[in-house]
Amino acid sequence: MTGRQKLVLALLLGSQFMVAVDFSILNVALPVVGAGLGFSLADLQWIATAFALTAAGFTLLFGRVADLFGRKRLFLGGMALLGLSSALGGLATSPGMLLVARVLQGLATAAVTPAGLSLLTTSFKEGPLRDKALGLNGALMSAGFTAGAILGGLLTDLLSWRWAFLINVPVAALVVALAPSVIPDSRPAGRSRLDVPGAVAVTGGLLTLVYGLTQAGETGWGDPATLAALVAGAALLAGFWFIEKRSADPLVPVQIMKRPTVVWGNAVGLIAFVTETSLVFLLTLYLQKVLGYSALATGLAFGILGLGTVIGGTFGGRAVGRMGNRATIVIGGVVQAVATVSLVALGTSGAWIWLLLAATFIGGVGNMFMIVGFMVTATSGLPDREQGLATGLATMTQQVGITMGIPIMSAIATARMTALDGSGPDAVLSGVSLAILVNSALVLVGAVLAGAFLAPRRDKRAPVR
């Protein structure tokens, strides 16, 4: 890499790390935030849901907007909005004010993530350098999820929950100040029109689908409102497909959605995010309900998982360069599946924490191999003018996967606990163990899909060292 490329990489990775921290920094602090601003217990979930809805609902639209109207412009606008909305959240004096801040944070994340990723992929040509950059990006984003949980606990305990918002403000200001002179501009060659019907259909479909998924975790899959949202989301997304087939300027060209690298790459990515994020939820139940850990101790225990993801991301790009994306995904999936299934052996004794730490570390390395392989696959073989679309699809996959995983695994664990007619440590352990088994099987399915449907790809050039 040239010195300028290293500077671009550092700036973009720093912004993506900051966005990833935002996903999880409030999870530990939610009860404290609710008590501080007067949220009712039933409304507390909306602090997380308001963010998730807008982040997942608008990311594909903003990914395409980045291609059509300028990636750098959208990236800078998103970072500025993220800083302002974080300040608003940190200074909130009422539940309504905080929820507005969370919606704006979600919109900012939906703009920054695909714009930043497409700037990253267009700054490095397809091959070893891009593989390495995407590997480091994946490592820092996964580390950000873990760091967010730890940082949220520390800031809440030592200072105030408000610092979980305010910490973003100086970072966003620094990025906005440095980015104009560091990041190369990326303007479209000609003026293009935005596919408004397609944008309305896909955004509405994703919003209602993600709403249905989040509600499923709260009210159950059989709740009429949940079912109505899921059906409406599916119908709007089906309508989006037919709109795109007939549109002169489609938001997402149908031929791109038929590419094996896009289809199967995103399928693998969806499984990778569904399984790892939901595993953190299941192990949180285990640590707190079975072993009696505090929220802060639970966050610190996941620091080992974060270390595994950083190592996996650091070496994931190198693995893709040497073995190809298909082999990297398959090996990562098998490693993650084996590490995950070993957690079925967890018991009620505190000594089992050592198995949990070892398995999450190894599983984190495997999961990151899958994620790096997914990102390389989903963005490969496409021209620079469509990288915003490709990264928008990949980001949408990531955010929908994060949203889907917890309701699905929660339903499995809860059904098992209900069948045992108990909520004590033994019942919780039984429910968690069953969900972990399903989680492991799902990872293995992802590895099989990659092995069966992705073509092997080897880069002839020397790998990056």
N, C-alpha and C positions, 0 to 999 in steps of 0.2 A: 504494500500500500504506500502511496505517496503521503507526505505530511498532511496535505489538505484532506485526503481521504480519511486519514486517522481522525482529524478534527471533526469532519462531518459525521463519522461513525460515533465518536464520543458524544456529540451533541444529540444525535437521533436516539442513541441507546439510552442516554440519560432521560430524555423525554418519555420514552416508552417504559422505562423503569418507574418513573413517577406515576404514569397512568396505571400501571399494574399495582402499585402500592395503594392507589385510590380504591381499587376493587375490594380490598380486604381490610383496610385500616380501621373501618368503623365496626367490623363484625364483633370484636371483643368489647367495644365501647357502647354498643347499642343500648343496653339497660341504663347506663349512666346518662347517655344523651336523652333518653326518654324521660328519666326522672328530672333532669335539669330543665327541660322545656315543657314538661307537662303532657307528653304523649300518653295516651291510654295504651294498655297492653295489646289490645287488638290492632291499634294503628301503628305500632312500633315497626312492623315489617315493612311499612311503606318507605322508611328511610333507605332501605336497601332496594326495594322494588322500584321506586321512582327512578333511581339511577340505572338499574338493570334494563328497564323498559326502554328508555331513550337511548342508552348505549347500544343495545342490540337492534332496536327498531330502525335507527337511522344510519347505521354503519355502511350498509351496502349502497345506499343513496349517496352518502358523502364520498365513498370510494370512487364512484363514477363521476361525481362533481369535481373531484380532484383531477381526473383525467381531462375533463372538458374545459375547466376554467382555471386550472393552475394548482399544482400540488403545494408549492411553497406558500402561496397565498392562503390556502385553506389551513395548512399546518400552523402558520403564524396566527391566524384568526382563532383557531381552536385553542392554542396555548394561551392566548390573551383571555379568551372566555373562561378557560380553566382556572387561571389565576384570579379573575374577578369573582367567579362563582364560589371558589374556595374561600375568598375573603368574606363573601356574603354568608356562607355557612358558618364560618368561625365567629361572626358577629350576630348570628341569628338570635332573636328574642322570642320567637313563637314557633309552633310546629309548622304553620303555613310558610313562614319565611325560610325555614330549613328545607322543606320539601321543594320549594322553588329553586333553592341552591342546588339540591341534588339532581333535579331535572336538568338544570343548566350544566352541571358537571357531566351528566350522561351525554348531553349533546356535544360538549367539548371533547369527550373521549371518543365519540363516534366520528368526529372530524379528525382528531389528531392521530388516532391509531392507523387507519388505512393510508392517510396522507403521508405520515412518517415512514410507514413500511414501504410505500411505493417510491418515496424519495431514496430510501435505502437500496431498493432493488435496482433503481435506475442509476444510482451512483456507482454501482459495481456490476460489471458485465457478468452474464451467466457463466458459471464455472466456479473454480475453487475460492476466489475472493468473495463472491456472493454467498457461497455455501458457508464460509467462515463467518461472514457478517450476520447471516440469518441464524447461525448457531449461537453466536454471542447475544443476539437479540432475544432468542428463545430462552437462553440461560438467565438473562437479566429480568425478563418478564416473569418467569417462574419464581426467581428469587424475590421479585417484587411482591408477588402474592404472599409469600411466606414472611418477608420483611414487614409487610403491611400489618399482619396479625401481631407480630412482636412489637412493632413500633406503636401500634394503636394501644396496646396494653401498657407500654412504658409511659407514653405521653399522658394517658388517662390517669395512671396511678401517680405519676410524679408532678404533672402540671395540671392540665385540664383537657377534657375531650375536645375543646375548641381548637387545640393545637393539632389535632388530627386533620383539620381543615387548613389552618393558617400556615402550616409547614410548607404547603404547596406554593404559597404566594411568592416568596423570594426565588424559588426554583423556576417558576413560570416566567417571572420577570427577567431572570438571567438568560433563559432560552430565547425569549422574544428580543432581547437586546443583542445577542450574539448571532442568531440564526441568519438575519438578512445579509450579513457580510461573509458568512461561512458556507451556507447551503446554496448550491447552484440553483438558478431559477429553472422552472420546468413549466413552460407555457405550451398550450396546444398549438399545432401548426395552423389550424384554421378555426373558424367559428362554427361551433356545433350547437344543435338544439337539444334541450333536455327532454327526455321522454316523460312528460308529466303524468299520463295515465299509468304507465308502468311504475313510476316513482310512488304514486298514491297507493297502487295495489300492493307493491312489495313492502312499503313502509307500514301500511295498515295491517298487512298480513303478519309481519314480524312482531308488531306491537301487540296484536291480539294473541298471537301464539305464545309469546314470552309471558304475557299476562296470565294466560291459562296455565302455563307451566309453574309460574310462581304461586298462583292460587292453589294448584294441586298440592303443593307442599304444605299449605295452611289448612285447606278445607277438605282435601281428599280428591281422588280422581273421579268419584261419582257425583260430586256436587254439580247441580244444573248450570250454575254460572261458569264453572270451570269447563265443563263439556261444551257449552255454547261458545266460549272464547276459543277453545281448541278447534272446533268445527269451523268457526268463522275465519280463523287464521289459515287453516288448510284450504278453505274455499278461495280466499283472497290470493293465496300463493299459487293455486291452480289457475285462477284468472290471470295472474301475472304472466304465467307461461304462455297462455294464448295471446295476450296482448303483445308480448315480445315477438311472437312468431309473425305478427301482422304489422308491426311497427316499422316505419321507414328508418327511424333513428332509435333503435332499441336501447334501453338502459343497460340491459345485459344481453348481448347477441346470443341467439339460441345455439349457434355453432360452438361458442365457447363453453356453454353449459353441457355440451355433448362430448367434449374432449375427455378422454380417459384420465389424463393427469389431473384435470380439474375435478371431475366427478369422484374418482377413487381417492385422490389426495385429500379432498375435503371430507370424504367419508371416514378415512382413517383419522384425520384431525378431530372430527366430531367425537369419535370413540375415545381418543386420547384425553380430551378435555372432560368428557362426561365421567370417565373413570377416575382420574386423578383428583379432580376437585371434590367429587362425591366421596372418595376414600378419605380425604381430610375431614369431611363432615362425620363420617362413620367413626373414625378414630377419635374425633373430638368427643362424641358420645361415650366411647369406651373410656377415654382418659378421665372424663369428668363424672360420668354416672357409675362406672365400675371401679376405677382406681381412686376416685375422689380428688383429682387434680383441680387446681384453681384455673381461672381463665388465662392468667399470665403464665403459669407453669405449662399449660397446654400449648400456648403459642411458642414458648421456648423449646418444647419438645419437637415441634415441627421445624425448628432450625436445622436439624439433621437432614430432613427432607429437602429443605432449601439448598443445603450444601450439595446434595446429590444432583439436584437439577442444574446447579451452576456447573458442576463437573460434566454432566451429560451434555449440556449445551456447548460448553467449551470444546469438547471432543466430537460433538455430533456433526459439525460441519466438515471436520477432517475425515470422519467415518464415511460421509456421503461422497467426498472426493475420492476415497480409496476403494470403497465397496459398491457405490451406487446408492441411489435413494431407496430402491426396493429392499435391498439387503439390510440397510440401516433400519428401516421401519420394522422389518420382520424380526431382526435380532432384538431391537428395543422392545417390541411387543412381547416376545417370549420371555425376556428378562423381567419385564414388569409383571407379566402374568404369574410367573413362578414366585417372585417376591411377594406379590399380593396374596396368593393362595396360602402361603406360609402363615399369614396372619390369622387364618382360621384356628390355629393352635392356641391363640391367646387365651389366658385364663384370668381368674380374679386376683391372683397374687401380684404384688407390686414388682416382683422379679421379672415379669413378662415384658417390662418396659424395654429390656435389652433386645428382645426379638423385634419389637415394634420399631426401635431406632434403626436396627440393622436392615430390616425389610424395607422401611420407607426410604432409607438412603439408596439401596440398590434399585428399588422400584423407581425412585426419582431419576436415576441415571437412565434407566430403560425408557421411561416416559418421555424424557427430553430427546432421546434418539428418535422416538416416534414423531415428536412435534417438529424437530428440525427437518426430518425427512418429509413430513407433510408440507411444511412451508416451502421447501425447495421444489417439491413436486407440483404444488398448486400454483407456483409462480413461474415455472419453467416453460420454455417453448412459446412464450407470448411476447409480442413487441412491446417496447417501452410505452407506447401510447395507450396500452391496455393494462399496465401494471397497477394503476389505481383500482380498476375493476377486480383484478386478480387478488390484490391484497384486501380489498373490501369484502370479497367472498370469503377469504380465509379468516378475516377478523370476525365476520358474521358467524362463521362456523365456530370459532373460539367462544364467542359470547353466548351463542345458543347452547353450546355444549356445557359451559359453566352453569347456565340456568337450568338445563334439563337434568343434570346429574343428581342434584340433591333431592328433588321431588321423587325421582324414580327409586333411588336407593332408600330414601326415607320411607316410601310406601312399602317396600319389601321388608325392611326392618320392623316397621310398625305392625304389619300384618302378622309377622312371626310373634311379636310380643303380645299382640291381642289374642292369638291362638293359645298362648301360654297363660293368658289371663293374669298378667303381672307387669309391673314396671320396676321391679327391683333389679339389683346387679345381675342376677342370673338370667332373667328374662331379657334385659338389655344386651347382655353378651351373646345370647342365642340369636337375637334379631340381627345384631351387628355381624355375627359370623356368617349367617345366611346371605346377607347383602354383600359381604366381602367375597363370598364364593361366586355370586352372580357377576360381581365386578371383574373378578379375574377371568371368568369365562368370556366376558364381553371384550376384554383386551385381546384374548387369544383369537376371537373372531376378527378383530381388526388386523392382526398379523396375517391371518389366513387370507383375508380379502386383498391385502397388499401383495402377498406372494402370488395370488392367483390372477389378479387383474392389472397390476402395474408392470410395465415393461422394464427390464433392467436397464440402467443407464450408468455408463462409466465415463468419466472425464479422462481424456487422453493426456491432458497436461499434468505436469508434476503437482502433487498435492501441496497445499499451503502448510508451511512448517512454523 
